[in-house]
Amino acid sequence: MRERPSADRSPRSPAAPPRLPRLRTLEEWRRAARVWLAAAGIDSAAAEADIIACRLLGLERVDLALQHARTLTATERRRLSRVLHRRRARVPLQYLLGEVDFFGLTIRVTPAVLVPRPETEGLVERALSFLGQAPEGIALDVGTGSGAIGLAMASARPGLEVWASDLSPAAIRIARGNARRLGLAGRMRFFVGDLLEPFEGRVPPVPIRVLVSNPPYVSTGDRGRLAPEVAMHEPELALFAPEDGLGVIRRLVAAAAAFLPPGALLAIEIGEDLGGRVRELLATAPAWREVGIERDLAGRDRYALAVKAS
């Protein structure tokens, strides 16, 4: 679940930071933080400075203006300074805050899982559209990570049960914790293992209707093109795939062809440069019909869809 930036986003040599302990008021801190983050090459420096201030100080956005002359306590200055130093080192903001908003849900994240991205919400939307208002069924979330995709689907469809798998035990612990916090644990089942292997031999109580996955799809040769936040801090196991990024997707398509019942949807997030090859992979296999590659809001190939043939 992630955006892999295509441009070189190497961090700039950071300028000397302002001496944060001397920044007594909220407005002084905001101004200095914007300069500090921008000097580190962070494009959204102003917005991120405000997000950090709001989250650490328990403020709403409007309070930044209403309380601009607020004097920061020594404890507040230390907390703000600590987070700012780590963000300046290009640690993802979501890891520093410990959570991210995804499909209307607050998802806890750590460096053990990828940060859920807005474009992955498009994958959820397409899977839900396929399901319609089906009264019951099972969705498979393969490579669940934080659990964001499966949790979003379970939240949107009360009759849906989700089976989620991941190769990383640490990721499964994060996903299971998210399910508990969101009150969805009763409709989520979690399995540690590779792709669909944990599901083999299990008899579903209701039909499997959809398989959704945001698998690794970055070629190892593209590491240098990733943003520092991604390349330096997000888990490699969930990012990189062999065969120019197609290796895991190829295995997933083959496993899904053997496992899914006729009429079930296969929905996979893909890299923007993989659309043609994934289309060919699906269209030339007799197991699939209604093959399509759809684009995200930025106009990039992002979603591979196919229905299991009879």
SVG drawing of the C-alpha trace seen along z (x, -y; Angstrom):
<svg xmlns="http://www.w3.org/2000/svg" viewBox="-28 -36 53 65">
<polyline fill="none" stroke="black" stroke-width="0.4" points="0.0,0.0 2.1,-2.9 3.2,-5.5 6.6,-5.0 7.8,-8.4 9.4,-8.2 11.6,-11.2 14.9,-11.4 14.0,-12.8 17.3,-12.7 17.5,-14.8 19.3,-18.1 22.1,-19.1 20.1,-20.6 20.8,-24.1 21.8,-24.8 18.6,-24.5 17.2,-27.3 17.9,-27.0 14.5,-25.6 14.8,-26.1 14.8,-29.9 11.5,-29.7 9.1,-30.7 5.8,-31.0 3.7,-28.8 4.0,-31.2 7.8,-31.4 8.0,-27.6 5.8,-27.3 7.9,-29.8 11.2,-28.1 9.8,-24.6 8.8,-25.5 12.2,-26.8 13.9,-23.8 11.8,-21.2 12.0,-23.1 15.8,-23.1 15.8,-19.3 14.0,-19.0 10.4,-18.5 8.1,-20.0 5.1,-20.2 7.1,-21.9 4.4,-24.4 1.6,-21.9 3.7,-19.3 4.9,-21.9 1.2,-22.7 0.3,-19.0 3.1,-18.3 2.1,-21.3 -1.6,-20.3 -1.0,-16.6 1.6,-17.1 -0.1,-20.0 -3.7,-18.7 -4.9,-21.6 -7.3,-22.0 -6.1,-23.9 -8.1,-27.0 -6.2,-27.1 -2.9,-27.8 -4.2,-31.2 -6.2,-31.8 -3.3,-30.7 -0.4,-32.1 1.1,-34.0 0.8,-31.0 4.0,-30.4 5.3,-26.9 6.3,-25.0 9.8,-23.5 8.2,-20.0 6.3,-21.0 9.4,-22.5 11.4,-19.3 8.6,-17.1 8.3,-19.4 12.1,-19.5 12.4,-15.7 9.8,-15.1 11.2,-17.8 14.7,-16.4 13.4,-13.0 11.3,-14.4 14.2,-16.4 16.1,-13.1 13.2,-12.0 11.5,-9.6 7.9,-9.5 5.6,-11.8 3.1,-9.0 5.6,-6.9 6.3,-9.9 2.6,-10.5 2.0,-6.7 -1.1,-6.7 -2.6,-7.7 -6.2,-8.3 -7.3,-5.8 -10.8,-5.4 -12.3,-7.2 -10.4,-5.0 -7.5,-5.9 -4.9,-3.2 -1.9,-2.7 1.4,-2.4 5.0,-1.6 8.2,-1.0 7.1,2.7 4.4,1.8 4.1,-0.4 2.3,-3.7 -1.1,-3.4 -1.4,-5.8 -4.4,-7.7 -4.2,-5.9 -4.8,-2.5 -8.2,-3.8 -9.0,-3.5 -8.3,0.2 -10.8,0.5 -13.4,-1.5 -13.2,0.8 -13.5,3.9 -16.5,2.5 -18.1,1.5 -17.8,5.1 -19.3,6.4 -22.3,4.1 -24.5,4.7 -23.8,8.5 -25.3,9.6 -22.3,11.8 -19.0,13.2 -15.3,13.4 -12.7,10.9 -9.0,12.0 -6.5,9.2 -3.1,10.6 -0.1,8.8 -2.2,6.9 0.5,4.9 -1.3,2.6 -4.6,4.2 -5.8,0.9 -7.4,2.5 -9.2,5.3 -10.3,3.1 -11.7,0.5 -13.7,3.2 -15.0,4.8 -16.0,1.3 -17.9,0.5 -19.7,3.9 -21.1,5.3 -21.8,8.7 -18.2,9.2 -15.6,11.4 -12.0,10.6 -9.1,13.1 -5.8,11.3 -2.3,12.7 1.2,11.3 4.6,12.8 5.7,10.6 4.6,11.6 5.3,8.0 2.9,6.7 0.2,9.1 0.5,7.9 0.0,4.3 -3.0,5.3 -4.6,7.4 -4.2,4.4 -5.9,2.1 -8.8,4.5 -9.3,4.5 -9.1,0.7 -11.6,0.3 -14.0,2.8 -13.7,5.1 -11.8,8.0 -14.8,10.2 -14.9,10.1 -11.2,10.3 -9.0,13.4 -5.2,13.0 -2.7,15.5 1.1,15.4 2.4,16.8 3.3,16.2 0.5,15.0 -2.4,17.5 -0.6,20.3 -2.2,19.7 -5.6,20.1 -5.0,23.4 -7.0,26.3 -9.4,24.0 -13.1,24.3 -14.8,20.9 -18.2,20.8 -19.5,18.3 -18.3,17.6 -15.0,15.9 -16.1,12.9 -12.9,10.8 -9.1,10.9 -7.5,7.6 -3.7,7.0 -1.2,4.3 1.9,6.5 5.6,5.5 6.0,4.1 9.1,1.9 12.1,3.2 15.2,3.4 17.0,1.3 14.6,-1.6 15.7,-2.0 17.6,-5.2 14.4,-6.8 12.4,-6.5 11.8,-9.3 14.1,-9.0 11.2,-8.4 10.4,-5.2 13.9,-4.0 15.4,-4.6 12.5,-3.8 9.7,-1.6 10.1,2.2 11.9,3.6 10.0,6.9 6.8,5.0 8.4,2.8 10.7,4.7 10.0,7.5 12.2,9.4 11.7,9.6 11.6,5.8 8.8,5.5 6.6,8.2 7.9,11.3 5.4,11.2 2.5,10.2 3.2,13.1 3.1,15.6 0.0,14.0 -1.9,14.2 -1.0,17.9 -2.0,18.7 -5.3,16.8 -6.2,18.7 -5.9,22.0 -7.7,20.8 -10.5,18.4 -13.9,19.7 -15.5,18.7 -17.0,15.2 -14.6,13.8 -12.7,10.6 -9.0,10.3 -7.9,6.6 -4.2,5.7 -2.5,2.4 0.4,2.2 3.3,-0.2 2.6,-2.8 5.1,-1.1 3.6,2.4 0.2,1.9 0.9,3.4 2.8,6.4 0.1,7.2 -2.6,6.9 -0.8,9.4 -0.2,11.7 -3.9,11.8 -5.4,11.6 -3.3,14.6 -4.3,16.9 -7.6,18.8 -8.4,18.5 -9.4,14.8 -12.1,12.7 -13.1,9.1 -9.4,8.1 -8.8,4.4 -6.1,1.9 -7.5,-1.2 -5.8,-4.5 -5.5,-6.4 -6.6,-10.1 -3.2,-11.2 -3.8,-9.4 -1.3,-6.6 -1.9,-2.8 -2.6,-1.6 -5.2,1.1 -5.3,4.5 -8.8,6.1 -9.9,9.5 -12.8,11.9 -12.2,15.7 -13.6,17.5 -15.9,20.5"/>
</svg>
